[in-house]
Amino acid sequence: MDFAISGDPMSPPGIKSIDLLESAVSRQHTGFDGRLKYETAVSNAATLCFGICCNHPFHNGNKRTALVCLLCHLDRNERTFEEGVTQDELYDVMLRVAQHSLGEDTDSDRQVEALAKWVRKRVRTVEKGERIITCRQLKAILERHGFEFQNHDGNHIDVVRVRQTPGVFGLGKKTKHERVMRIPYPRDGAQVGRSLLRDLRERCEMSLGHGIDSKAFYTNSRPPDYFISRYSKTLKLLART
């Protein structure tokens, strides 16, 4: 649906061959005697990506769909790309997948192995759970994510979401402040309780359920769904190749 309404839509949209699509998806389940051929999360994601890209089951958008499937498969298995992965890298690797040019051997199994190796070097495990931090550290973390602390009164303070919206007639920008919740803030060095952090992240839409794991929240790395948005340019470029 996203591709259908994009600037580079799938036209015509839809499945070209259900048999080719089933073949691409079934690669994940290939195995013998109860053991999967592609048994790791990364190799399984790689074979799904390769199958959809190279089987051409859709009229259009096969490379784009393959890339999104790769990202989603990794996400479902609690893997995500490191923040340093660039648009050029993903664009290049998807072209090489389509051309069977990952490595010297064009055999499908060798191509999947090469793609899995490429991915494995660039992903990390999704982190869960809350960290032990101080109020001062929480303030710095939230500021990176577009929030502010306001109205400090006694031992409490407001967490406020700051949004930039277009001004009148689309001219300039207007800053909007939205109060999220009021939290305890006795002093800068006070430790923040884990239950409060869980509640705060949920209300700020910065929890694992919103696609943001602990590493993405507590550090400068990005959530899985960030890559789909971040690499929208790559998806558009793939539409032209």
N, C-alpha and C positions, 0 to 999 in steps of 0.2 A: 504494500500500500504506500509506503514511504517513497519508493522508487517511482510508482505510478503517477504521483503528483509532484515529482521533483522537476527541476529544470531540464533534466535529461531522463525522461520517462522511459520505461520499458514499453516499446511499441513494435509489434503488438505484445501485450502482456500475456501472462499465463504459461501453462505447461505445454511444451511441444511434444514430449514423449513421457508418459507415465512409467513406461518400462525403464527408460534411462534414469529417471528420478529414483525409482525403487532400487535400481542397481547402484546408484551413487550412495544412497542411504544405507543399503545393506552391507557396504564395505565395512562399516563400523562393527558389524556382528559376525564377520567372517572368522571362523575358527575351526578347531578340530579337537575332539575328545574333551569337550568342556573348557577348552582354553582358547581365548581370543588371539587372533593373529596380531591385532593391534591392541595390546593390553594396557598400555599406559594412557593417561588422559591426553597427553600431548600427541602421541602417535595416532590415537583414535580421532582426535580433532583434525589432524593433518590428513588422514585418509578421507574424512568427510569433505573437507575443503577441496582436496584433489578431485574427488569423484564428481562433485557438483560442478567444479570449474571445467573439467575435461570431458565429462559426459554430455554437456550441453543439453540438459533436460528442459530448459526454458527457451522460449523464443528469443528472449533478450535478457541481459543482466546476469548471466551465469557467473562471471568473475566477481561482480558485486555481491551476489547472493552467497557465493562461496566464502568471501572474506567475512561477511557478517555472521555466517554459520560458524566459522572458525572462532570468532570473538565470543559468540554466545556459548559454544561448546566448552571453551576454556573457562568461561565464567561459571557455567553449571558445575564444573569440576574444580571450582575454587582456585582458578589460575587467572592471571591477568598480565597483560604486557607491561613491562617496565615503562616508566614515563619517558625514557630517552628514545624510544622507538619513533622514528620519523615517518612522515608521509611518504617521502621518497623511498624509504626502505620497504614499506608495505606495498606501494605501487609496483616497485621493481620485482618483488618476490611473487606477486600475483601474475605479472606478465610472464615470469619465468615458469610458474606452474602451468599456465596456459600453453606455453611453448615447449613443455617437457625439457626444459634446459637447466634444471637444478642439478648440477653435477654433470659428470661425463656420460653416465649410462641413462638412456631414455626409457628403460624398462619402468613400468608403473610402480612396482614395489620399491625400486631404487629411488624413484622420484619422491614417493611418500616418505621414505627414510630421510632423504635430503631435506624435505620440508620440515619434518619433525625435528631434525637436528637444528635447523634454522630457528624454529619457534622455541625450542628448549633453551637456547642460549639467551632468549629475550623475555622470558616470562618469570613470574614469581608467584608464590602461593598467597592467596588471599588471607589476610590476618583478621582474627576475630578477638573479641574481648576488649575490655577497657584498660587503659594504662594508669599508673599512678602519676598524677600531675598536680601542680599547684594552681591556685586561682590566677596567678600571673601568667602561667603557661597557657591556661585555658583561654585567657583574654587574647593572647597572641595567636593561638590556633584559630579562634573564631574570626578574628580580624582578617586572616588570610582567606577565609571562606565567605567574606562579605557580611560579617556581623559586627556589632559594636556593643560595648557595655555603656549604659546610661543610667542616670538617676540613682546614683549610689547614696543610699540613706541607711545609716546604721550598719547592720550586718547583711544587707541585701542589695541587689542590683538588678536592673533589667537587661535582658539579652534582646537586642534589637536587630532585625534584618534590614539591611540597607539596599535598596534597589534603585537603579537608574532607569527612568522611563522617558520617552520622548516628550518634549514640551509642546506648547500650543502650536497647532499646525505643523507639527513635526520639527519645529525649530528648537535647537538646543536640547538640553536634558534636564529632567526634573528628578530630584532626589526624594525618594519615598522611604519613610521609616516605619517599620511594622514591628510592634512589640511581640516577641515570641513567648517569653515567660520570665518570671522573676525568680532569681536563685540566691542562695546564701553566698555572701562574699565578706567574711569576717576580716580578712587581711590578705595581702598579696601572696604571702608564703603559706597560707592555709591549704591543706590537701583537699581535693575535691573527691567526694564519695563516688564510687563506681555506679551505684544505682542512680545518682543524679546525672552522671554522664550519659548513661543509657537513655534516660528520659529526655535529656536535653538534645541528644543527637536525633532522637525520634521526632521531637517537635521541630527541630531545625531541618528535618528531611535530610539528615546526614548519616543515617544508620546503614547497616548492611542490607536491610530490606529495601533501601533506596539505591542500592548499587555502590555504596561507599563503605569499604572495609576499614579496619582500624588503622592500617598503614596510610591509607588515603586520607583519613581524617586527621591523624596526629602528625603526619609529615606532609611534604609537598607533592607526593605522588598522586596519581589520579585514579578515579573509580573506573570499573569496566565500561560502563555506558558512556563515559567520557570519550573513549576511543571511537565509538561509533559516530559521535558528534564531531570529534576532533579530526577524524579522517574522512569527513564528508567530501572534502576536496579530492581525496584519493578515489573515492567511489565515483565522483563525477568524471575524473580522468579515465578511470577504467571503462566508463560508458562509451568513451570515444576510441577505444582500442579493440 
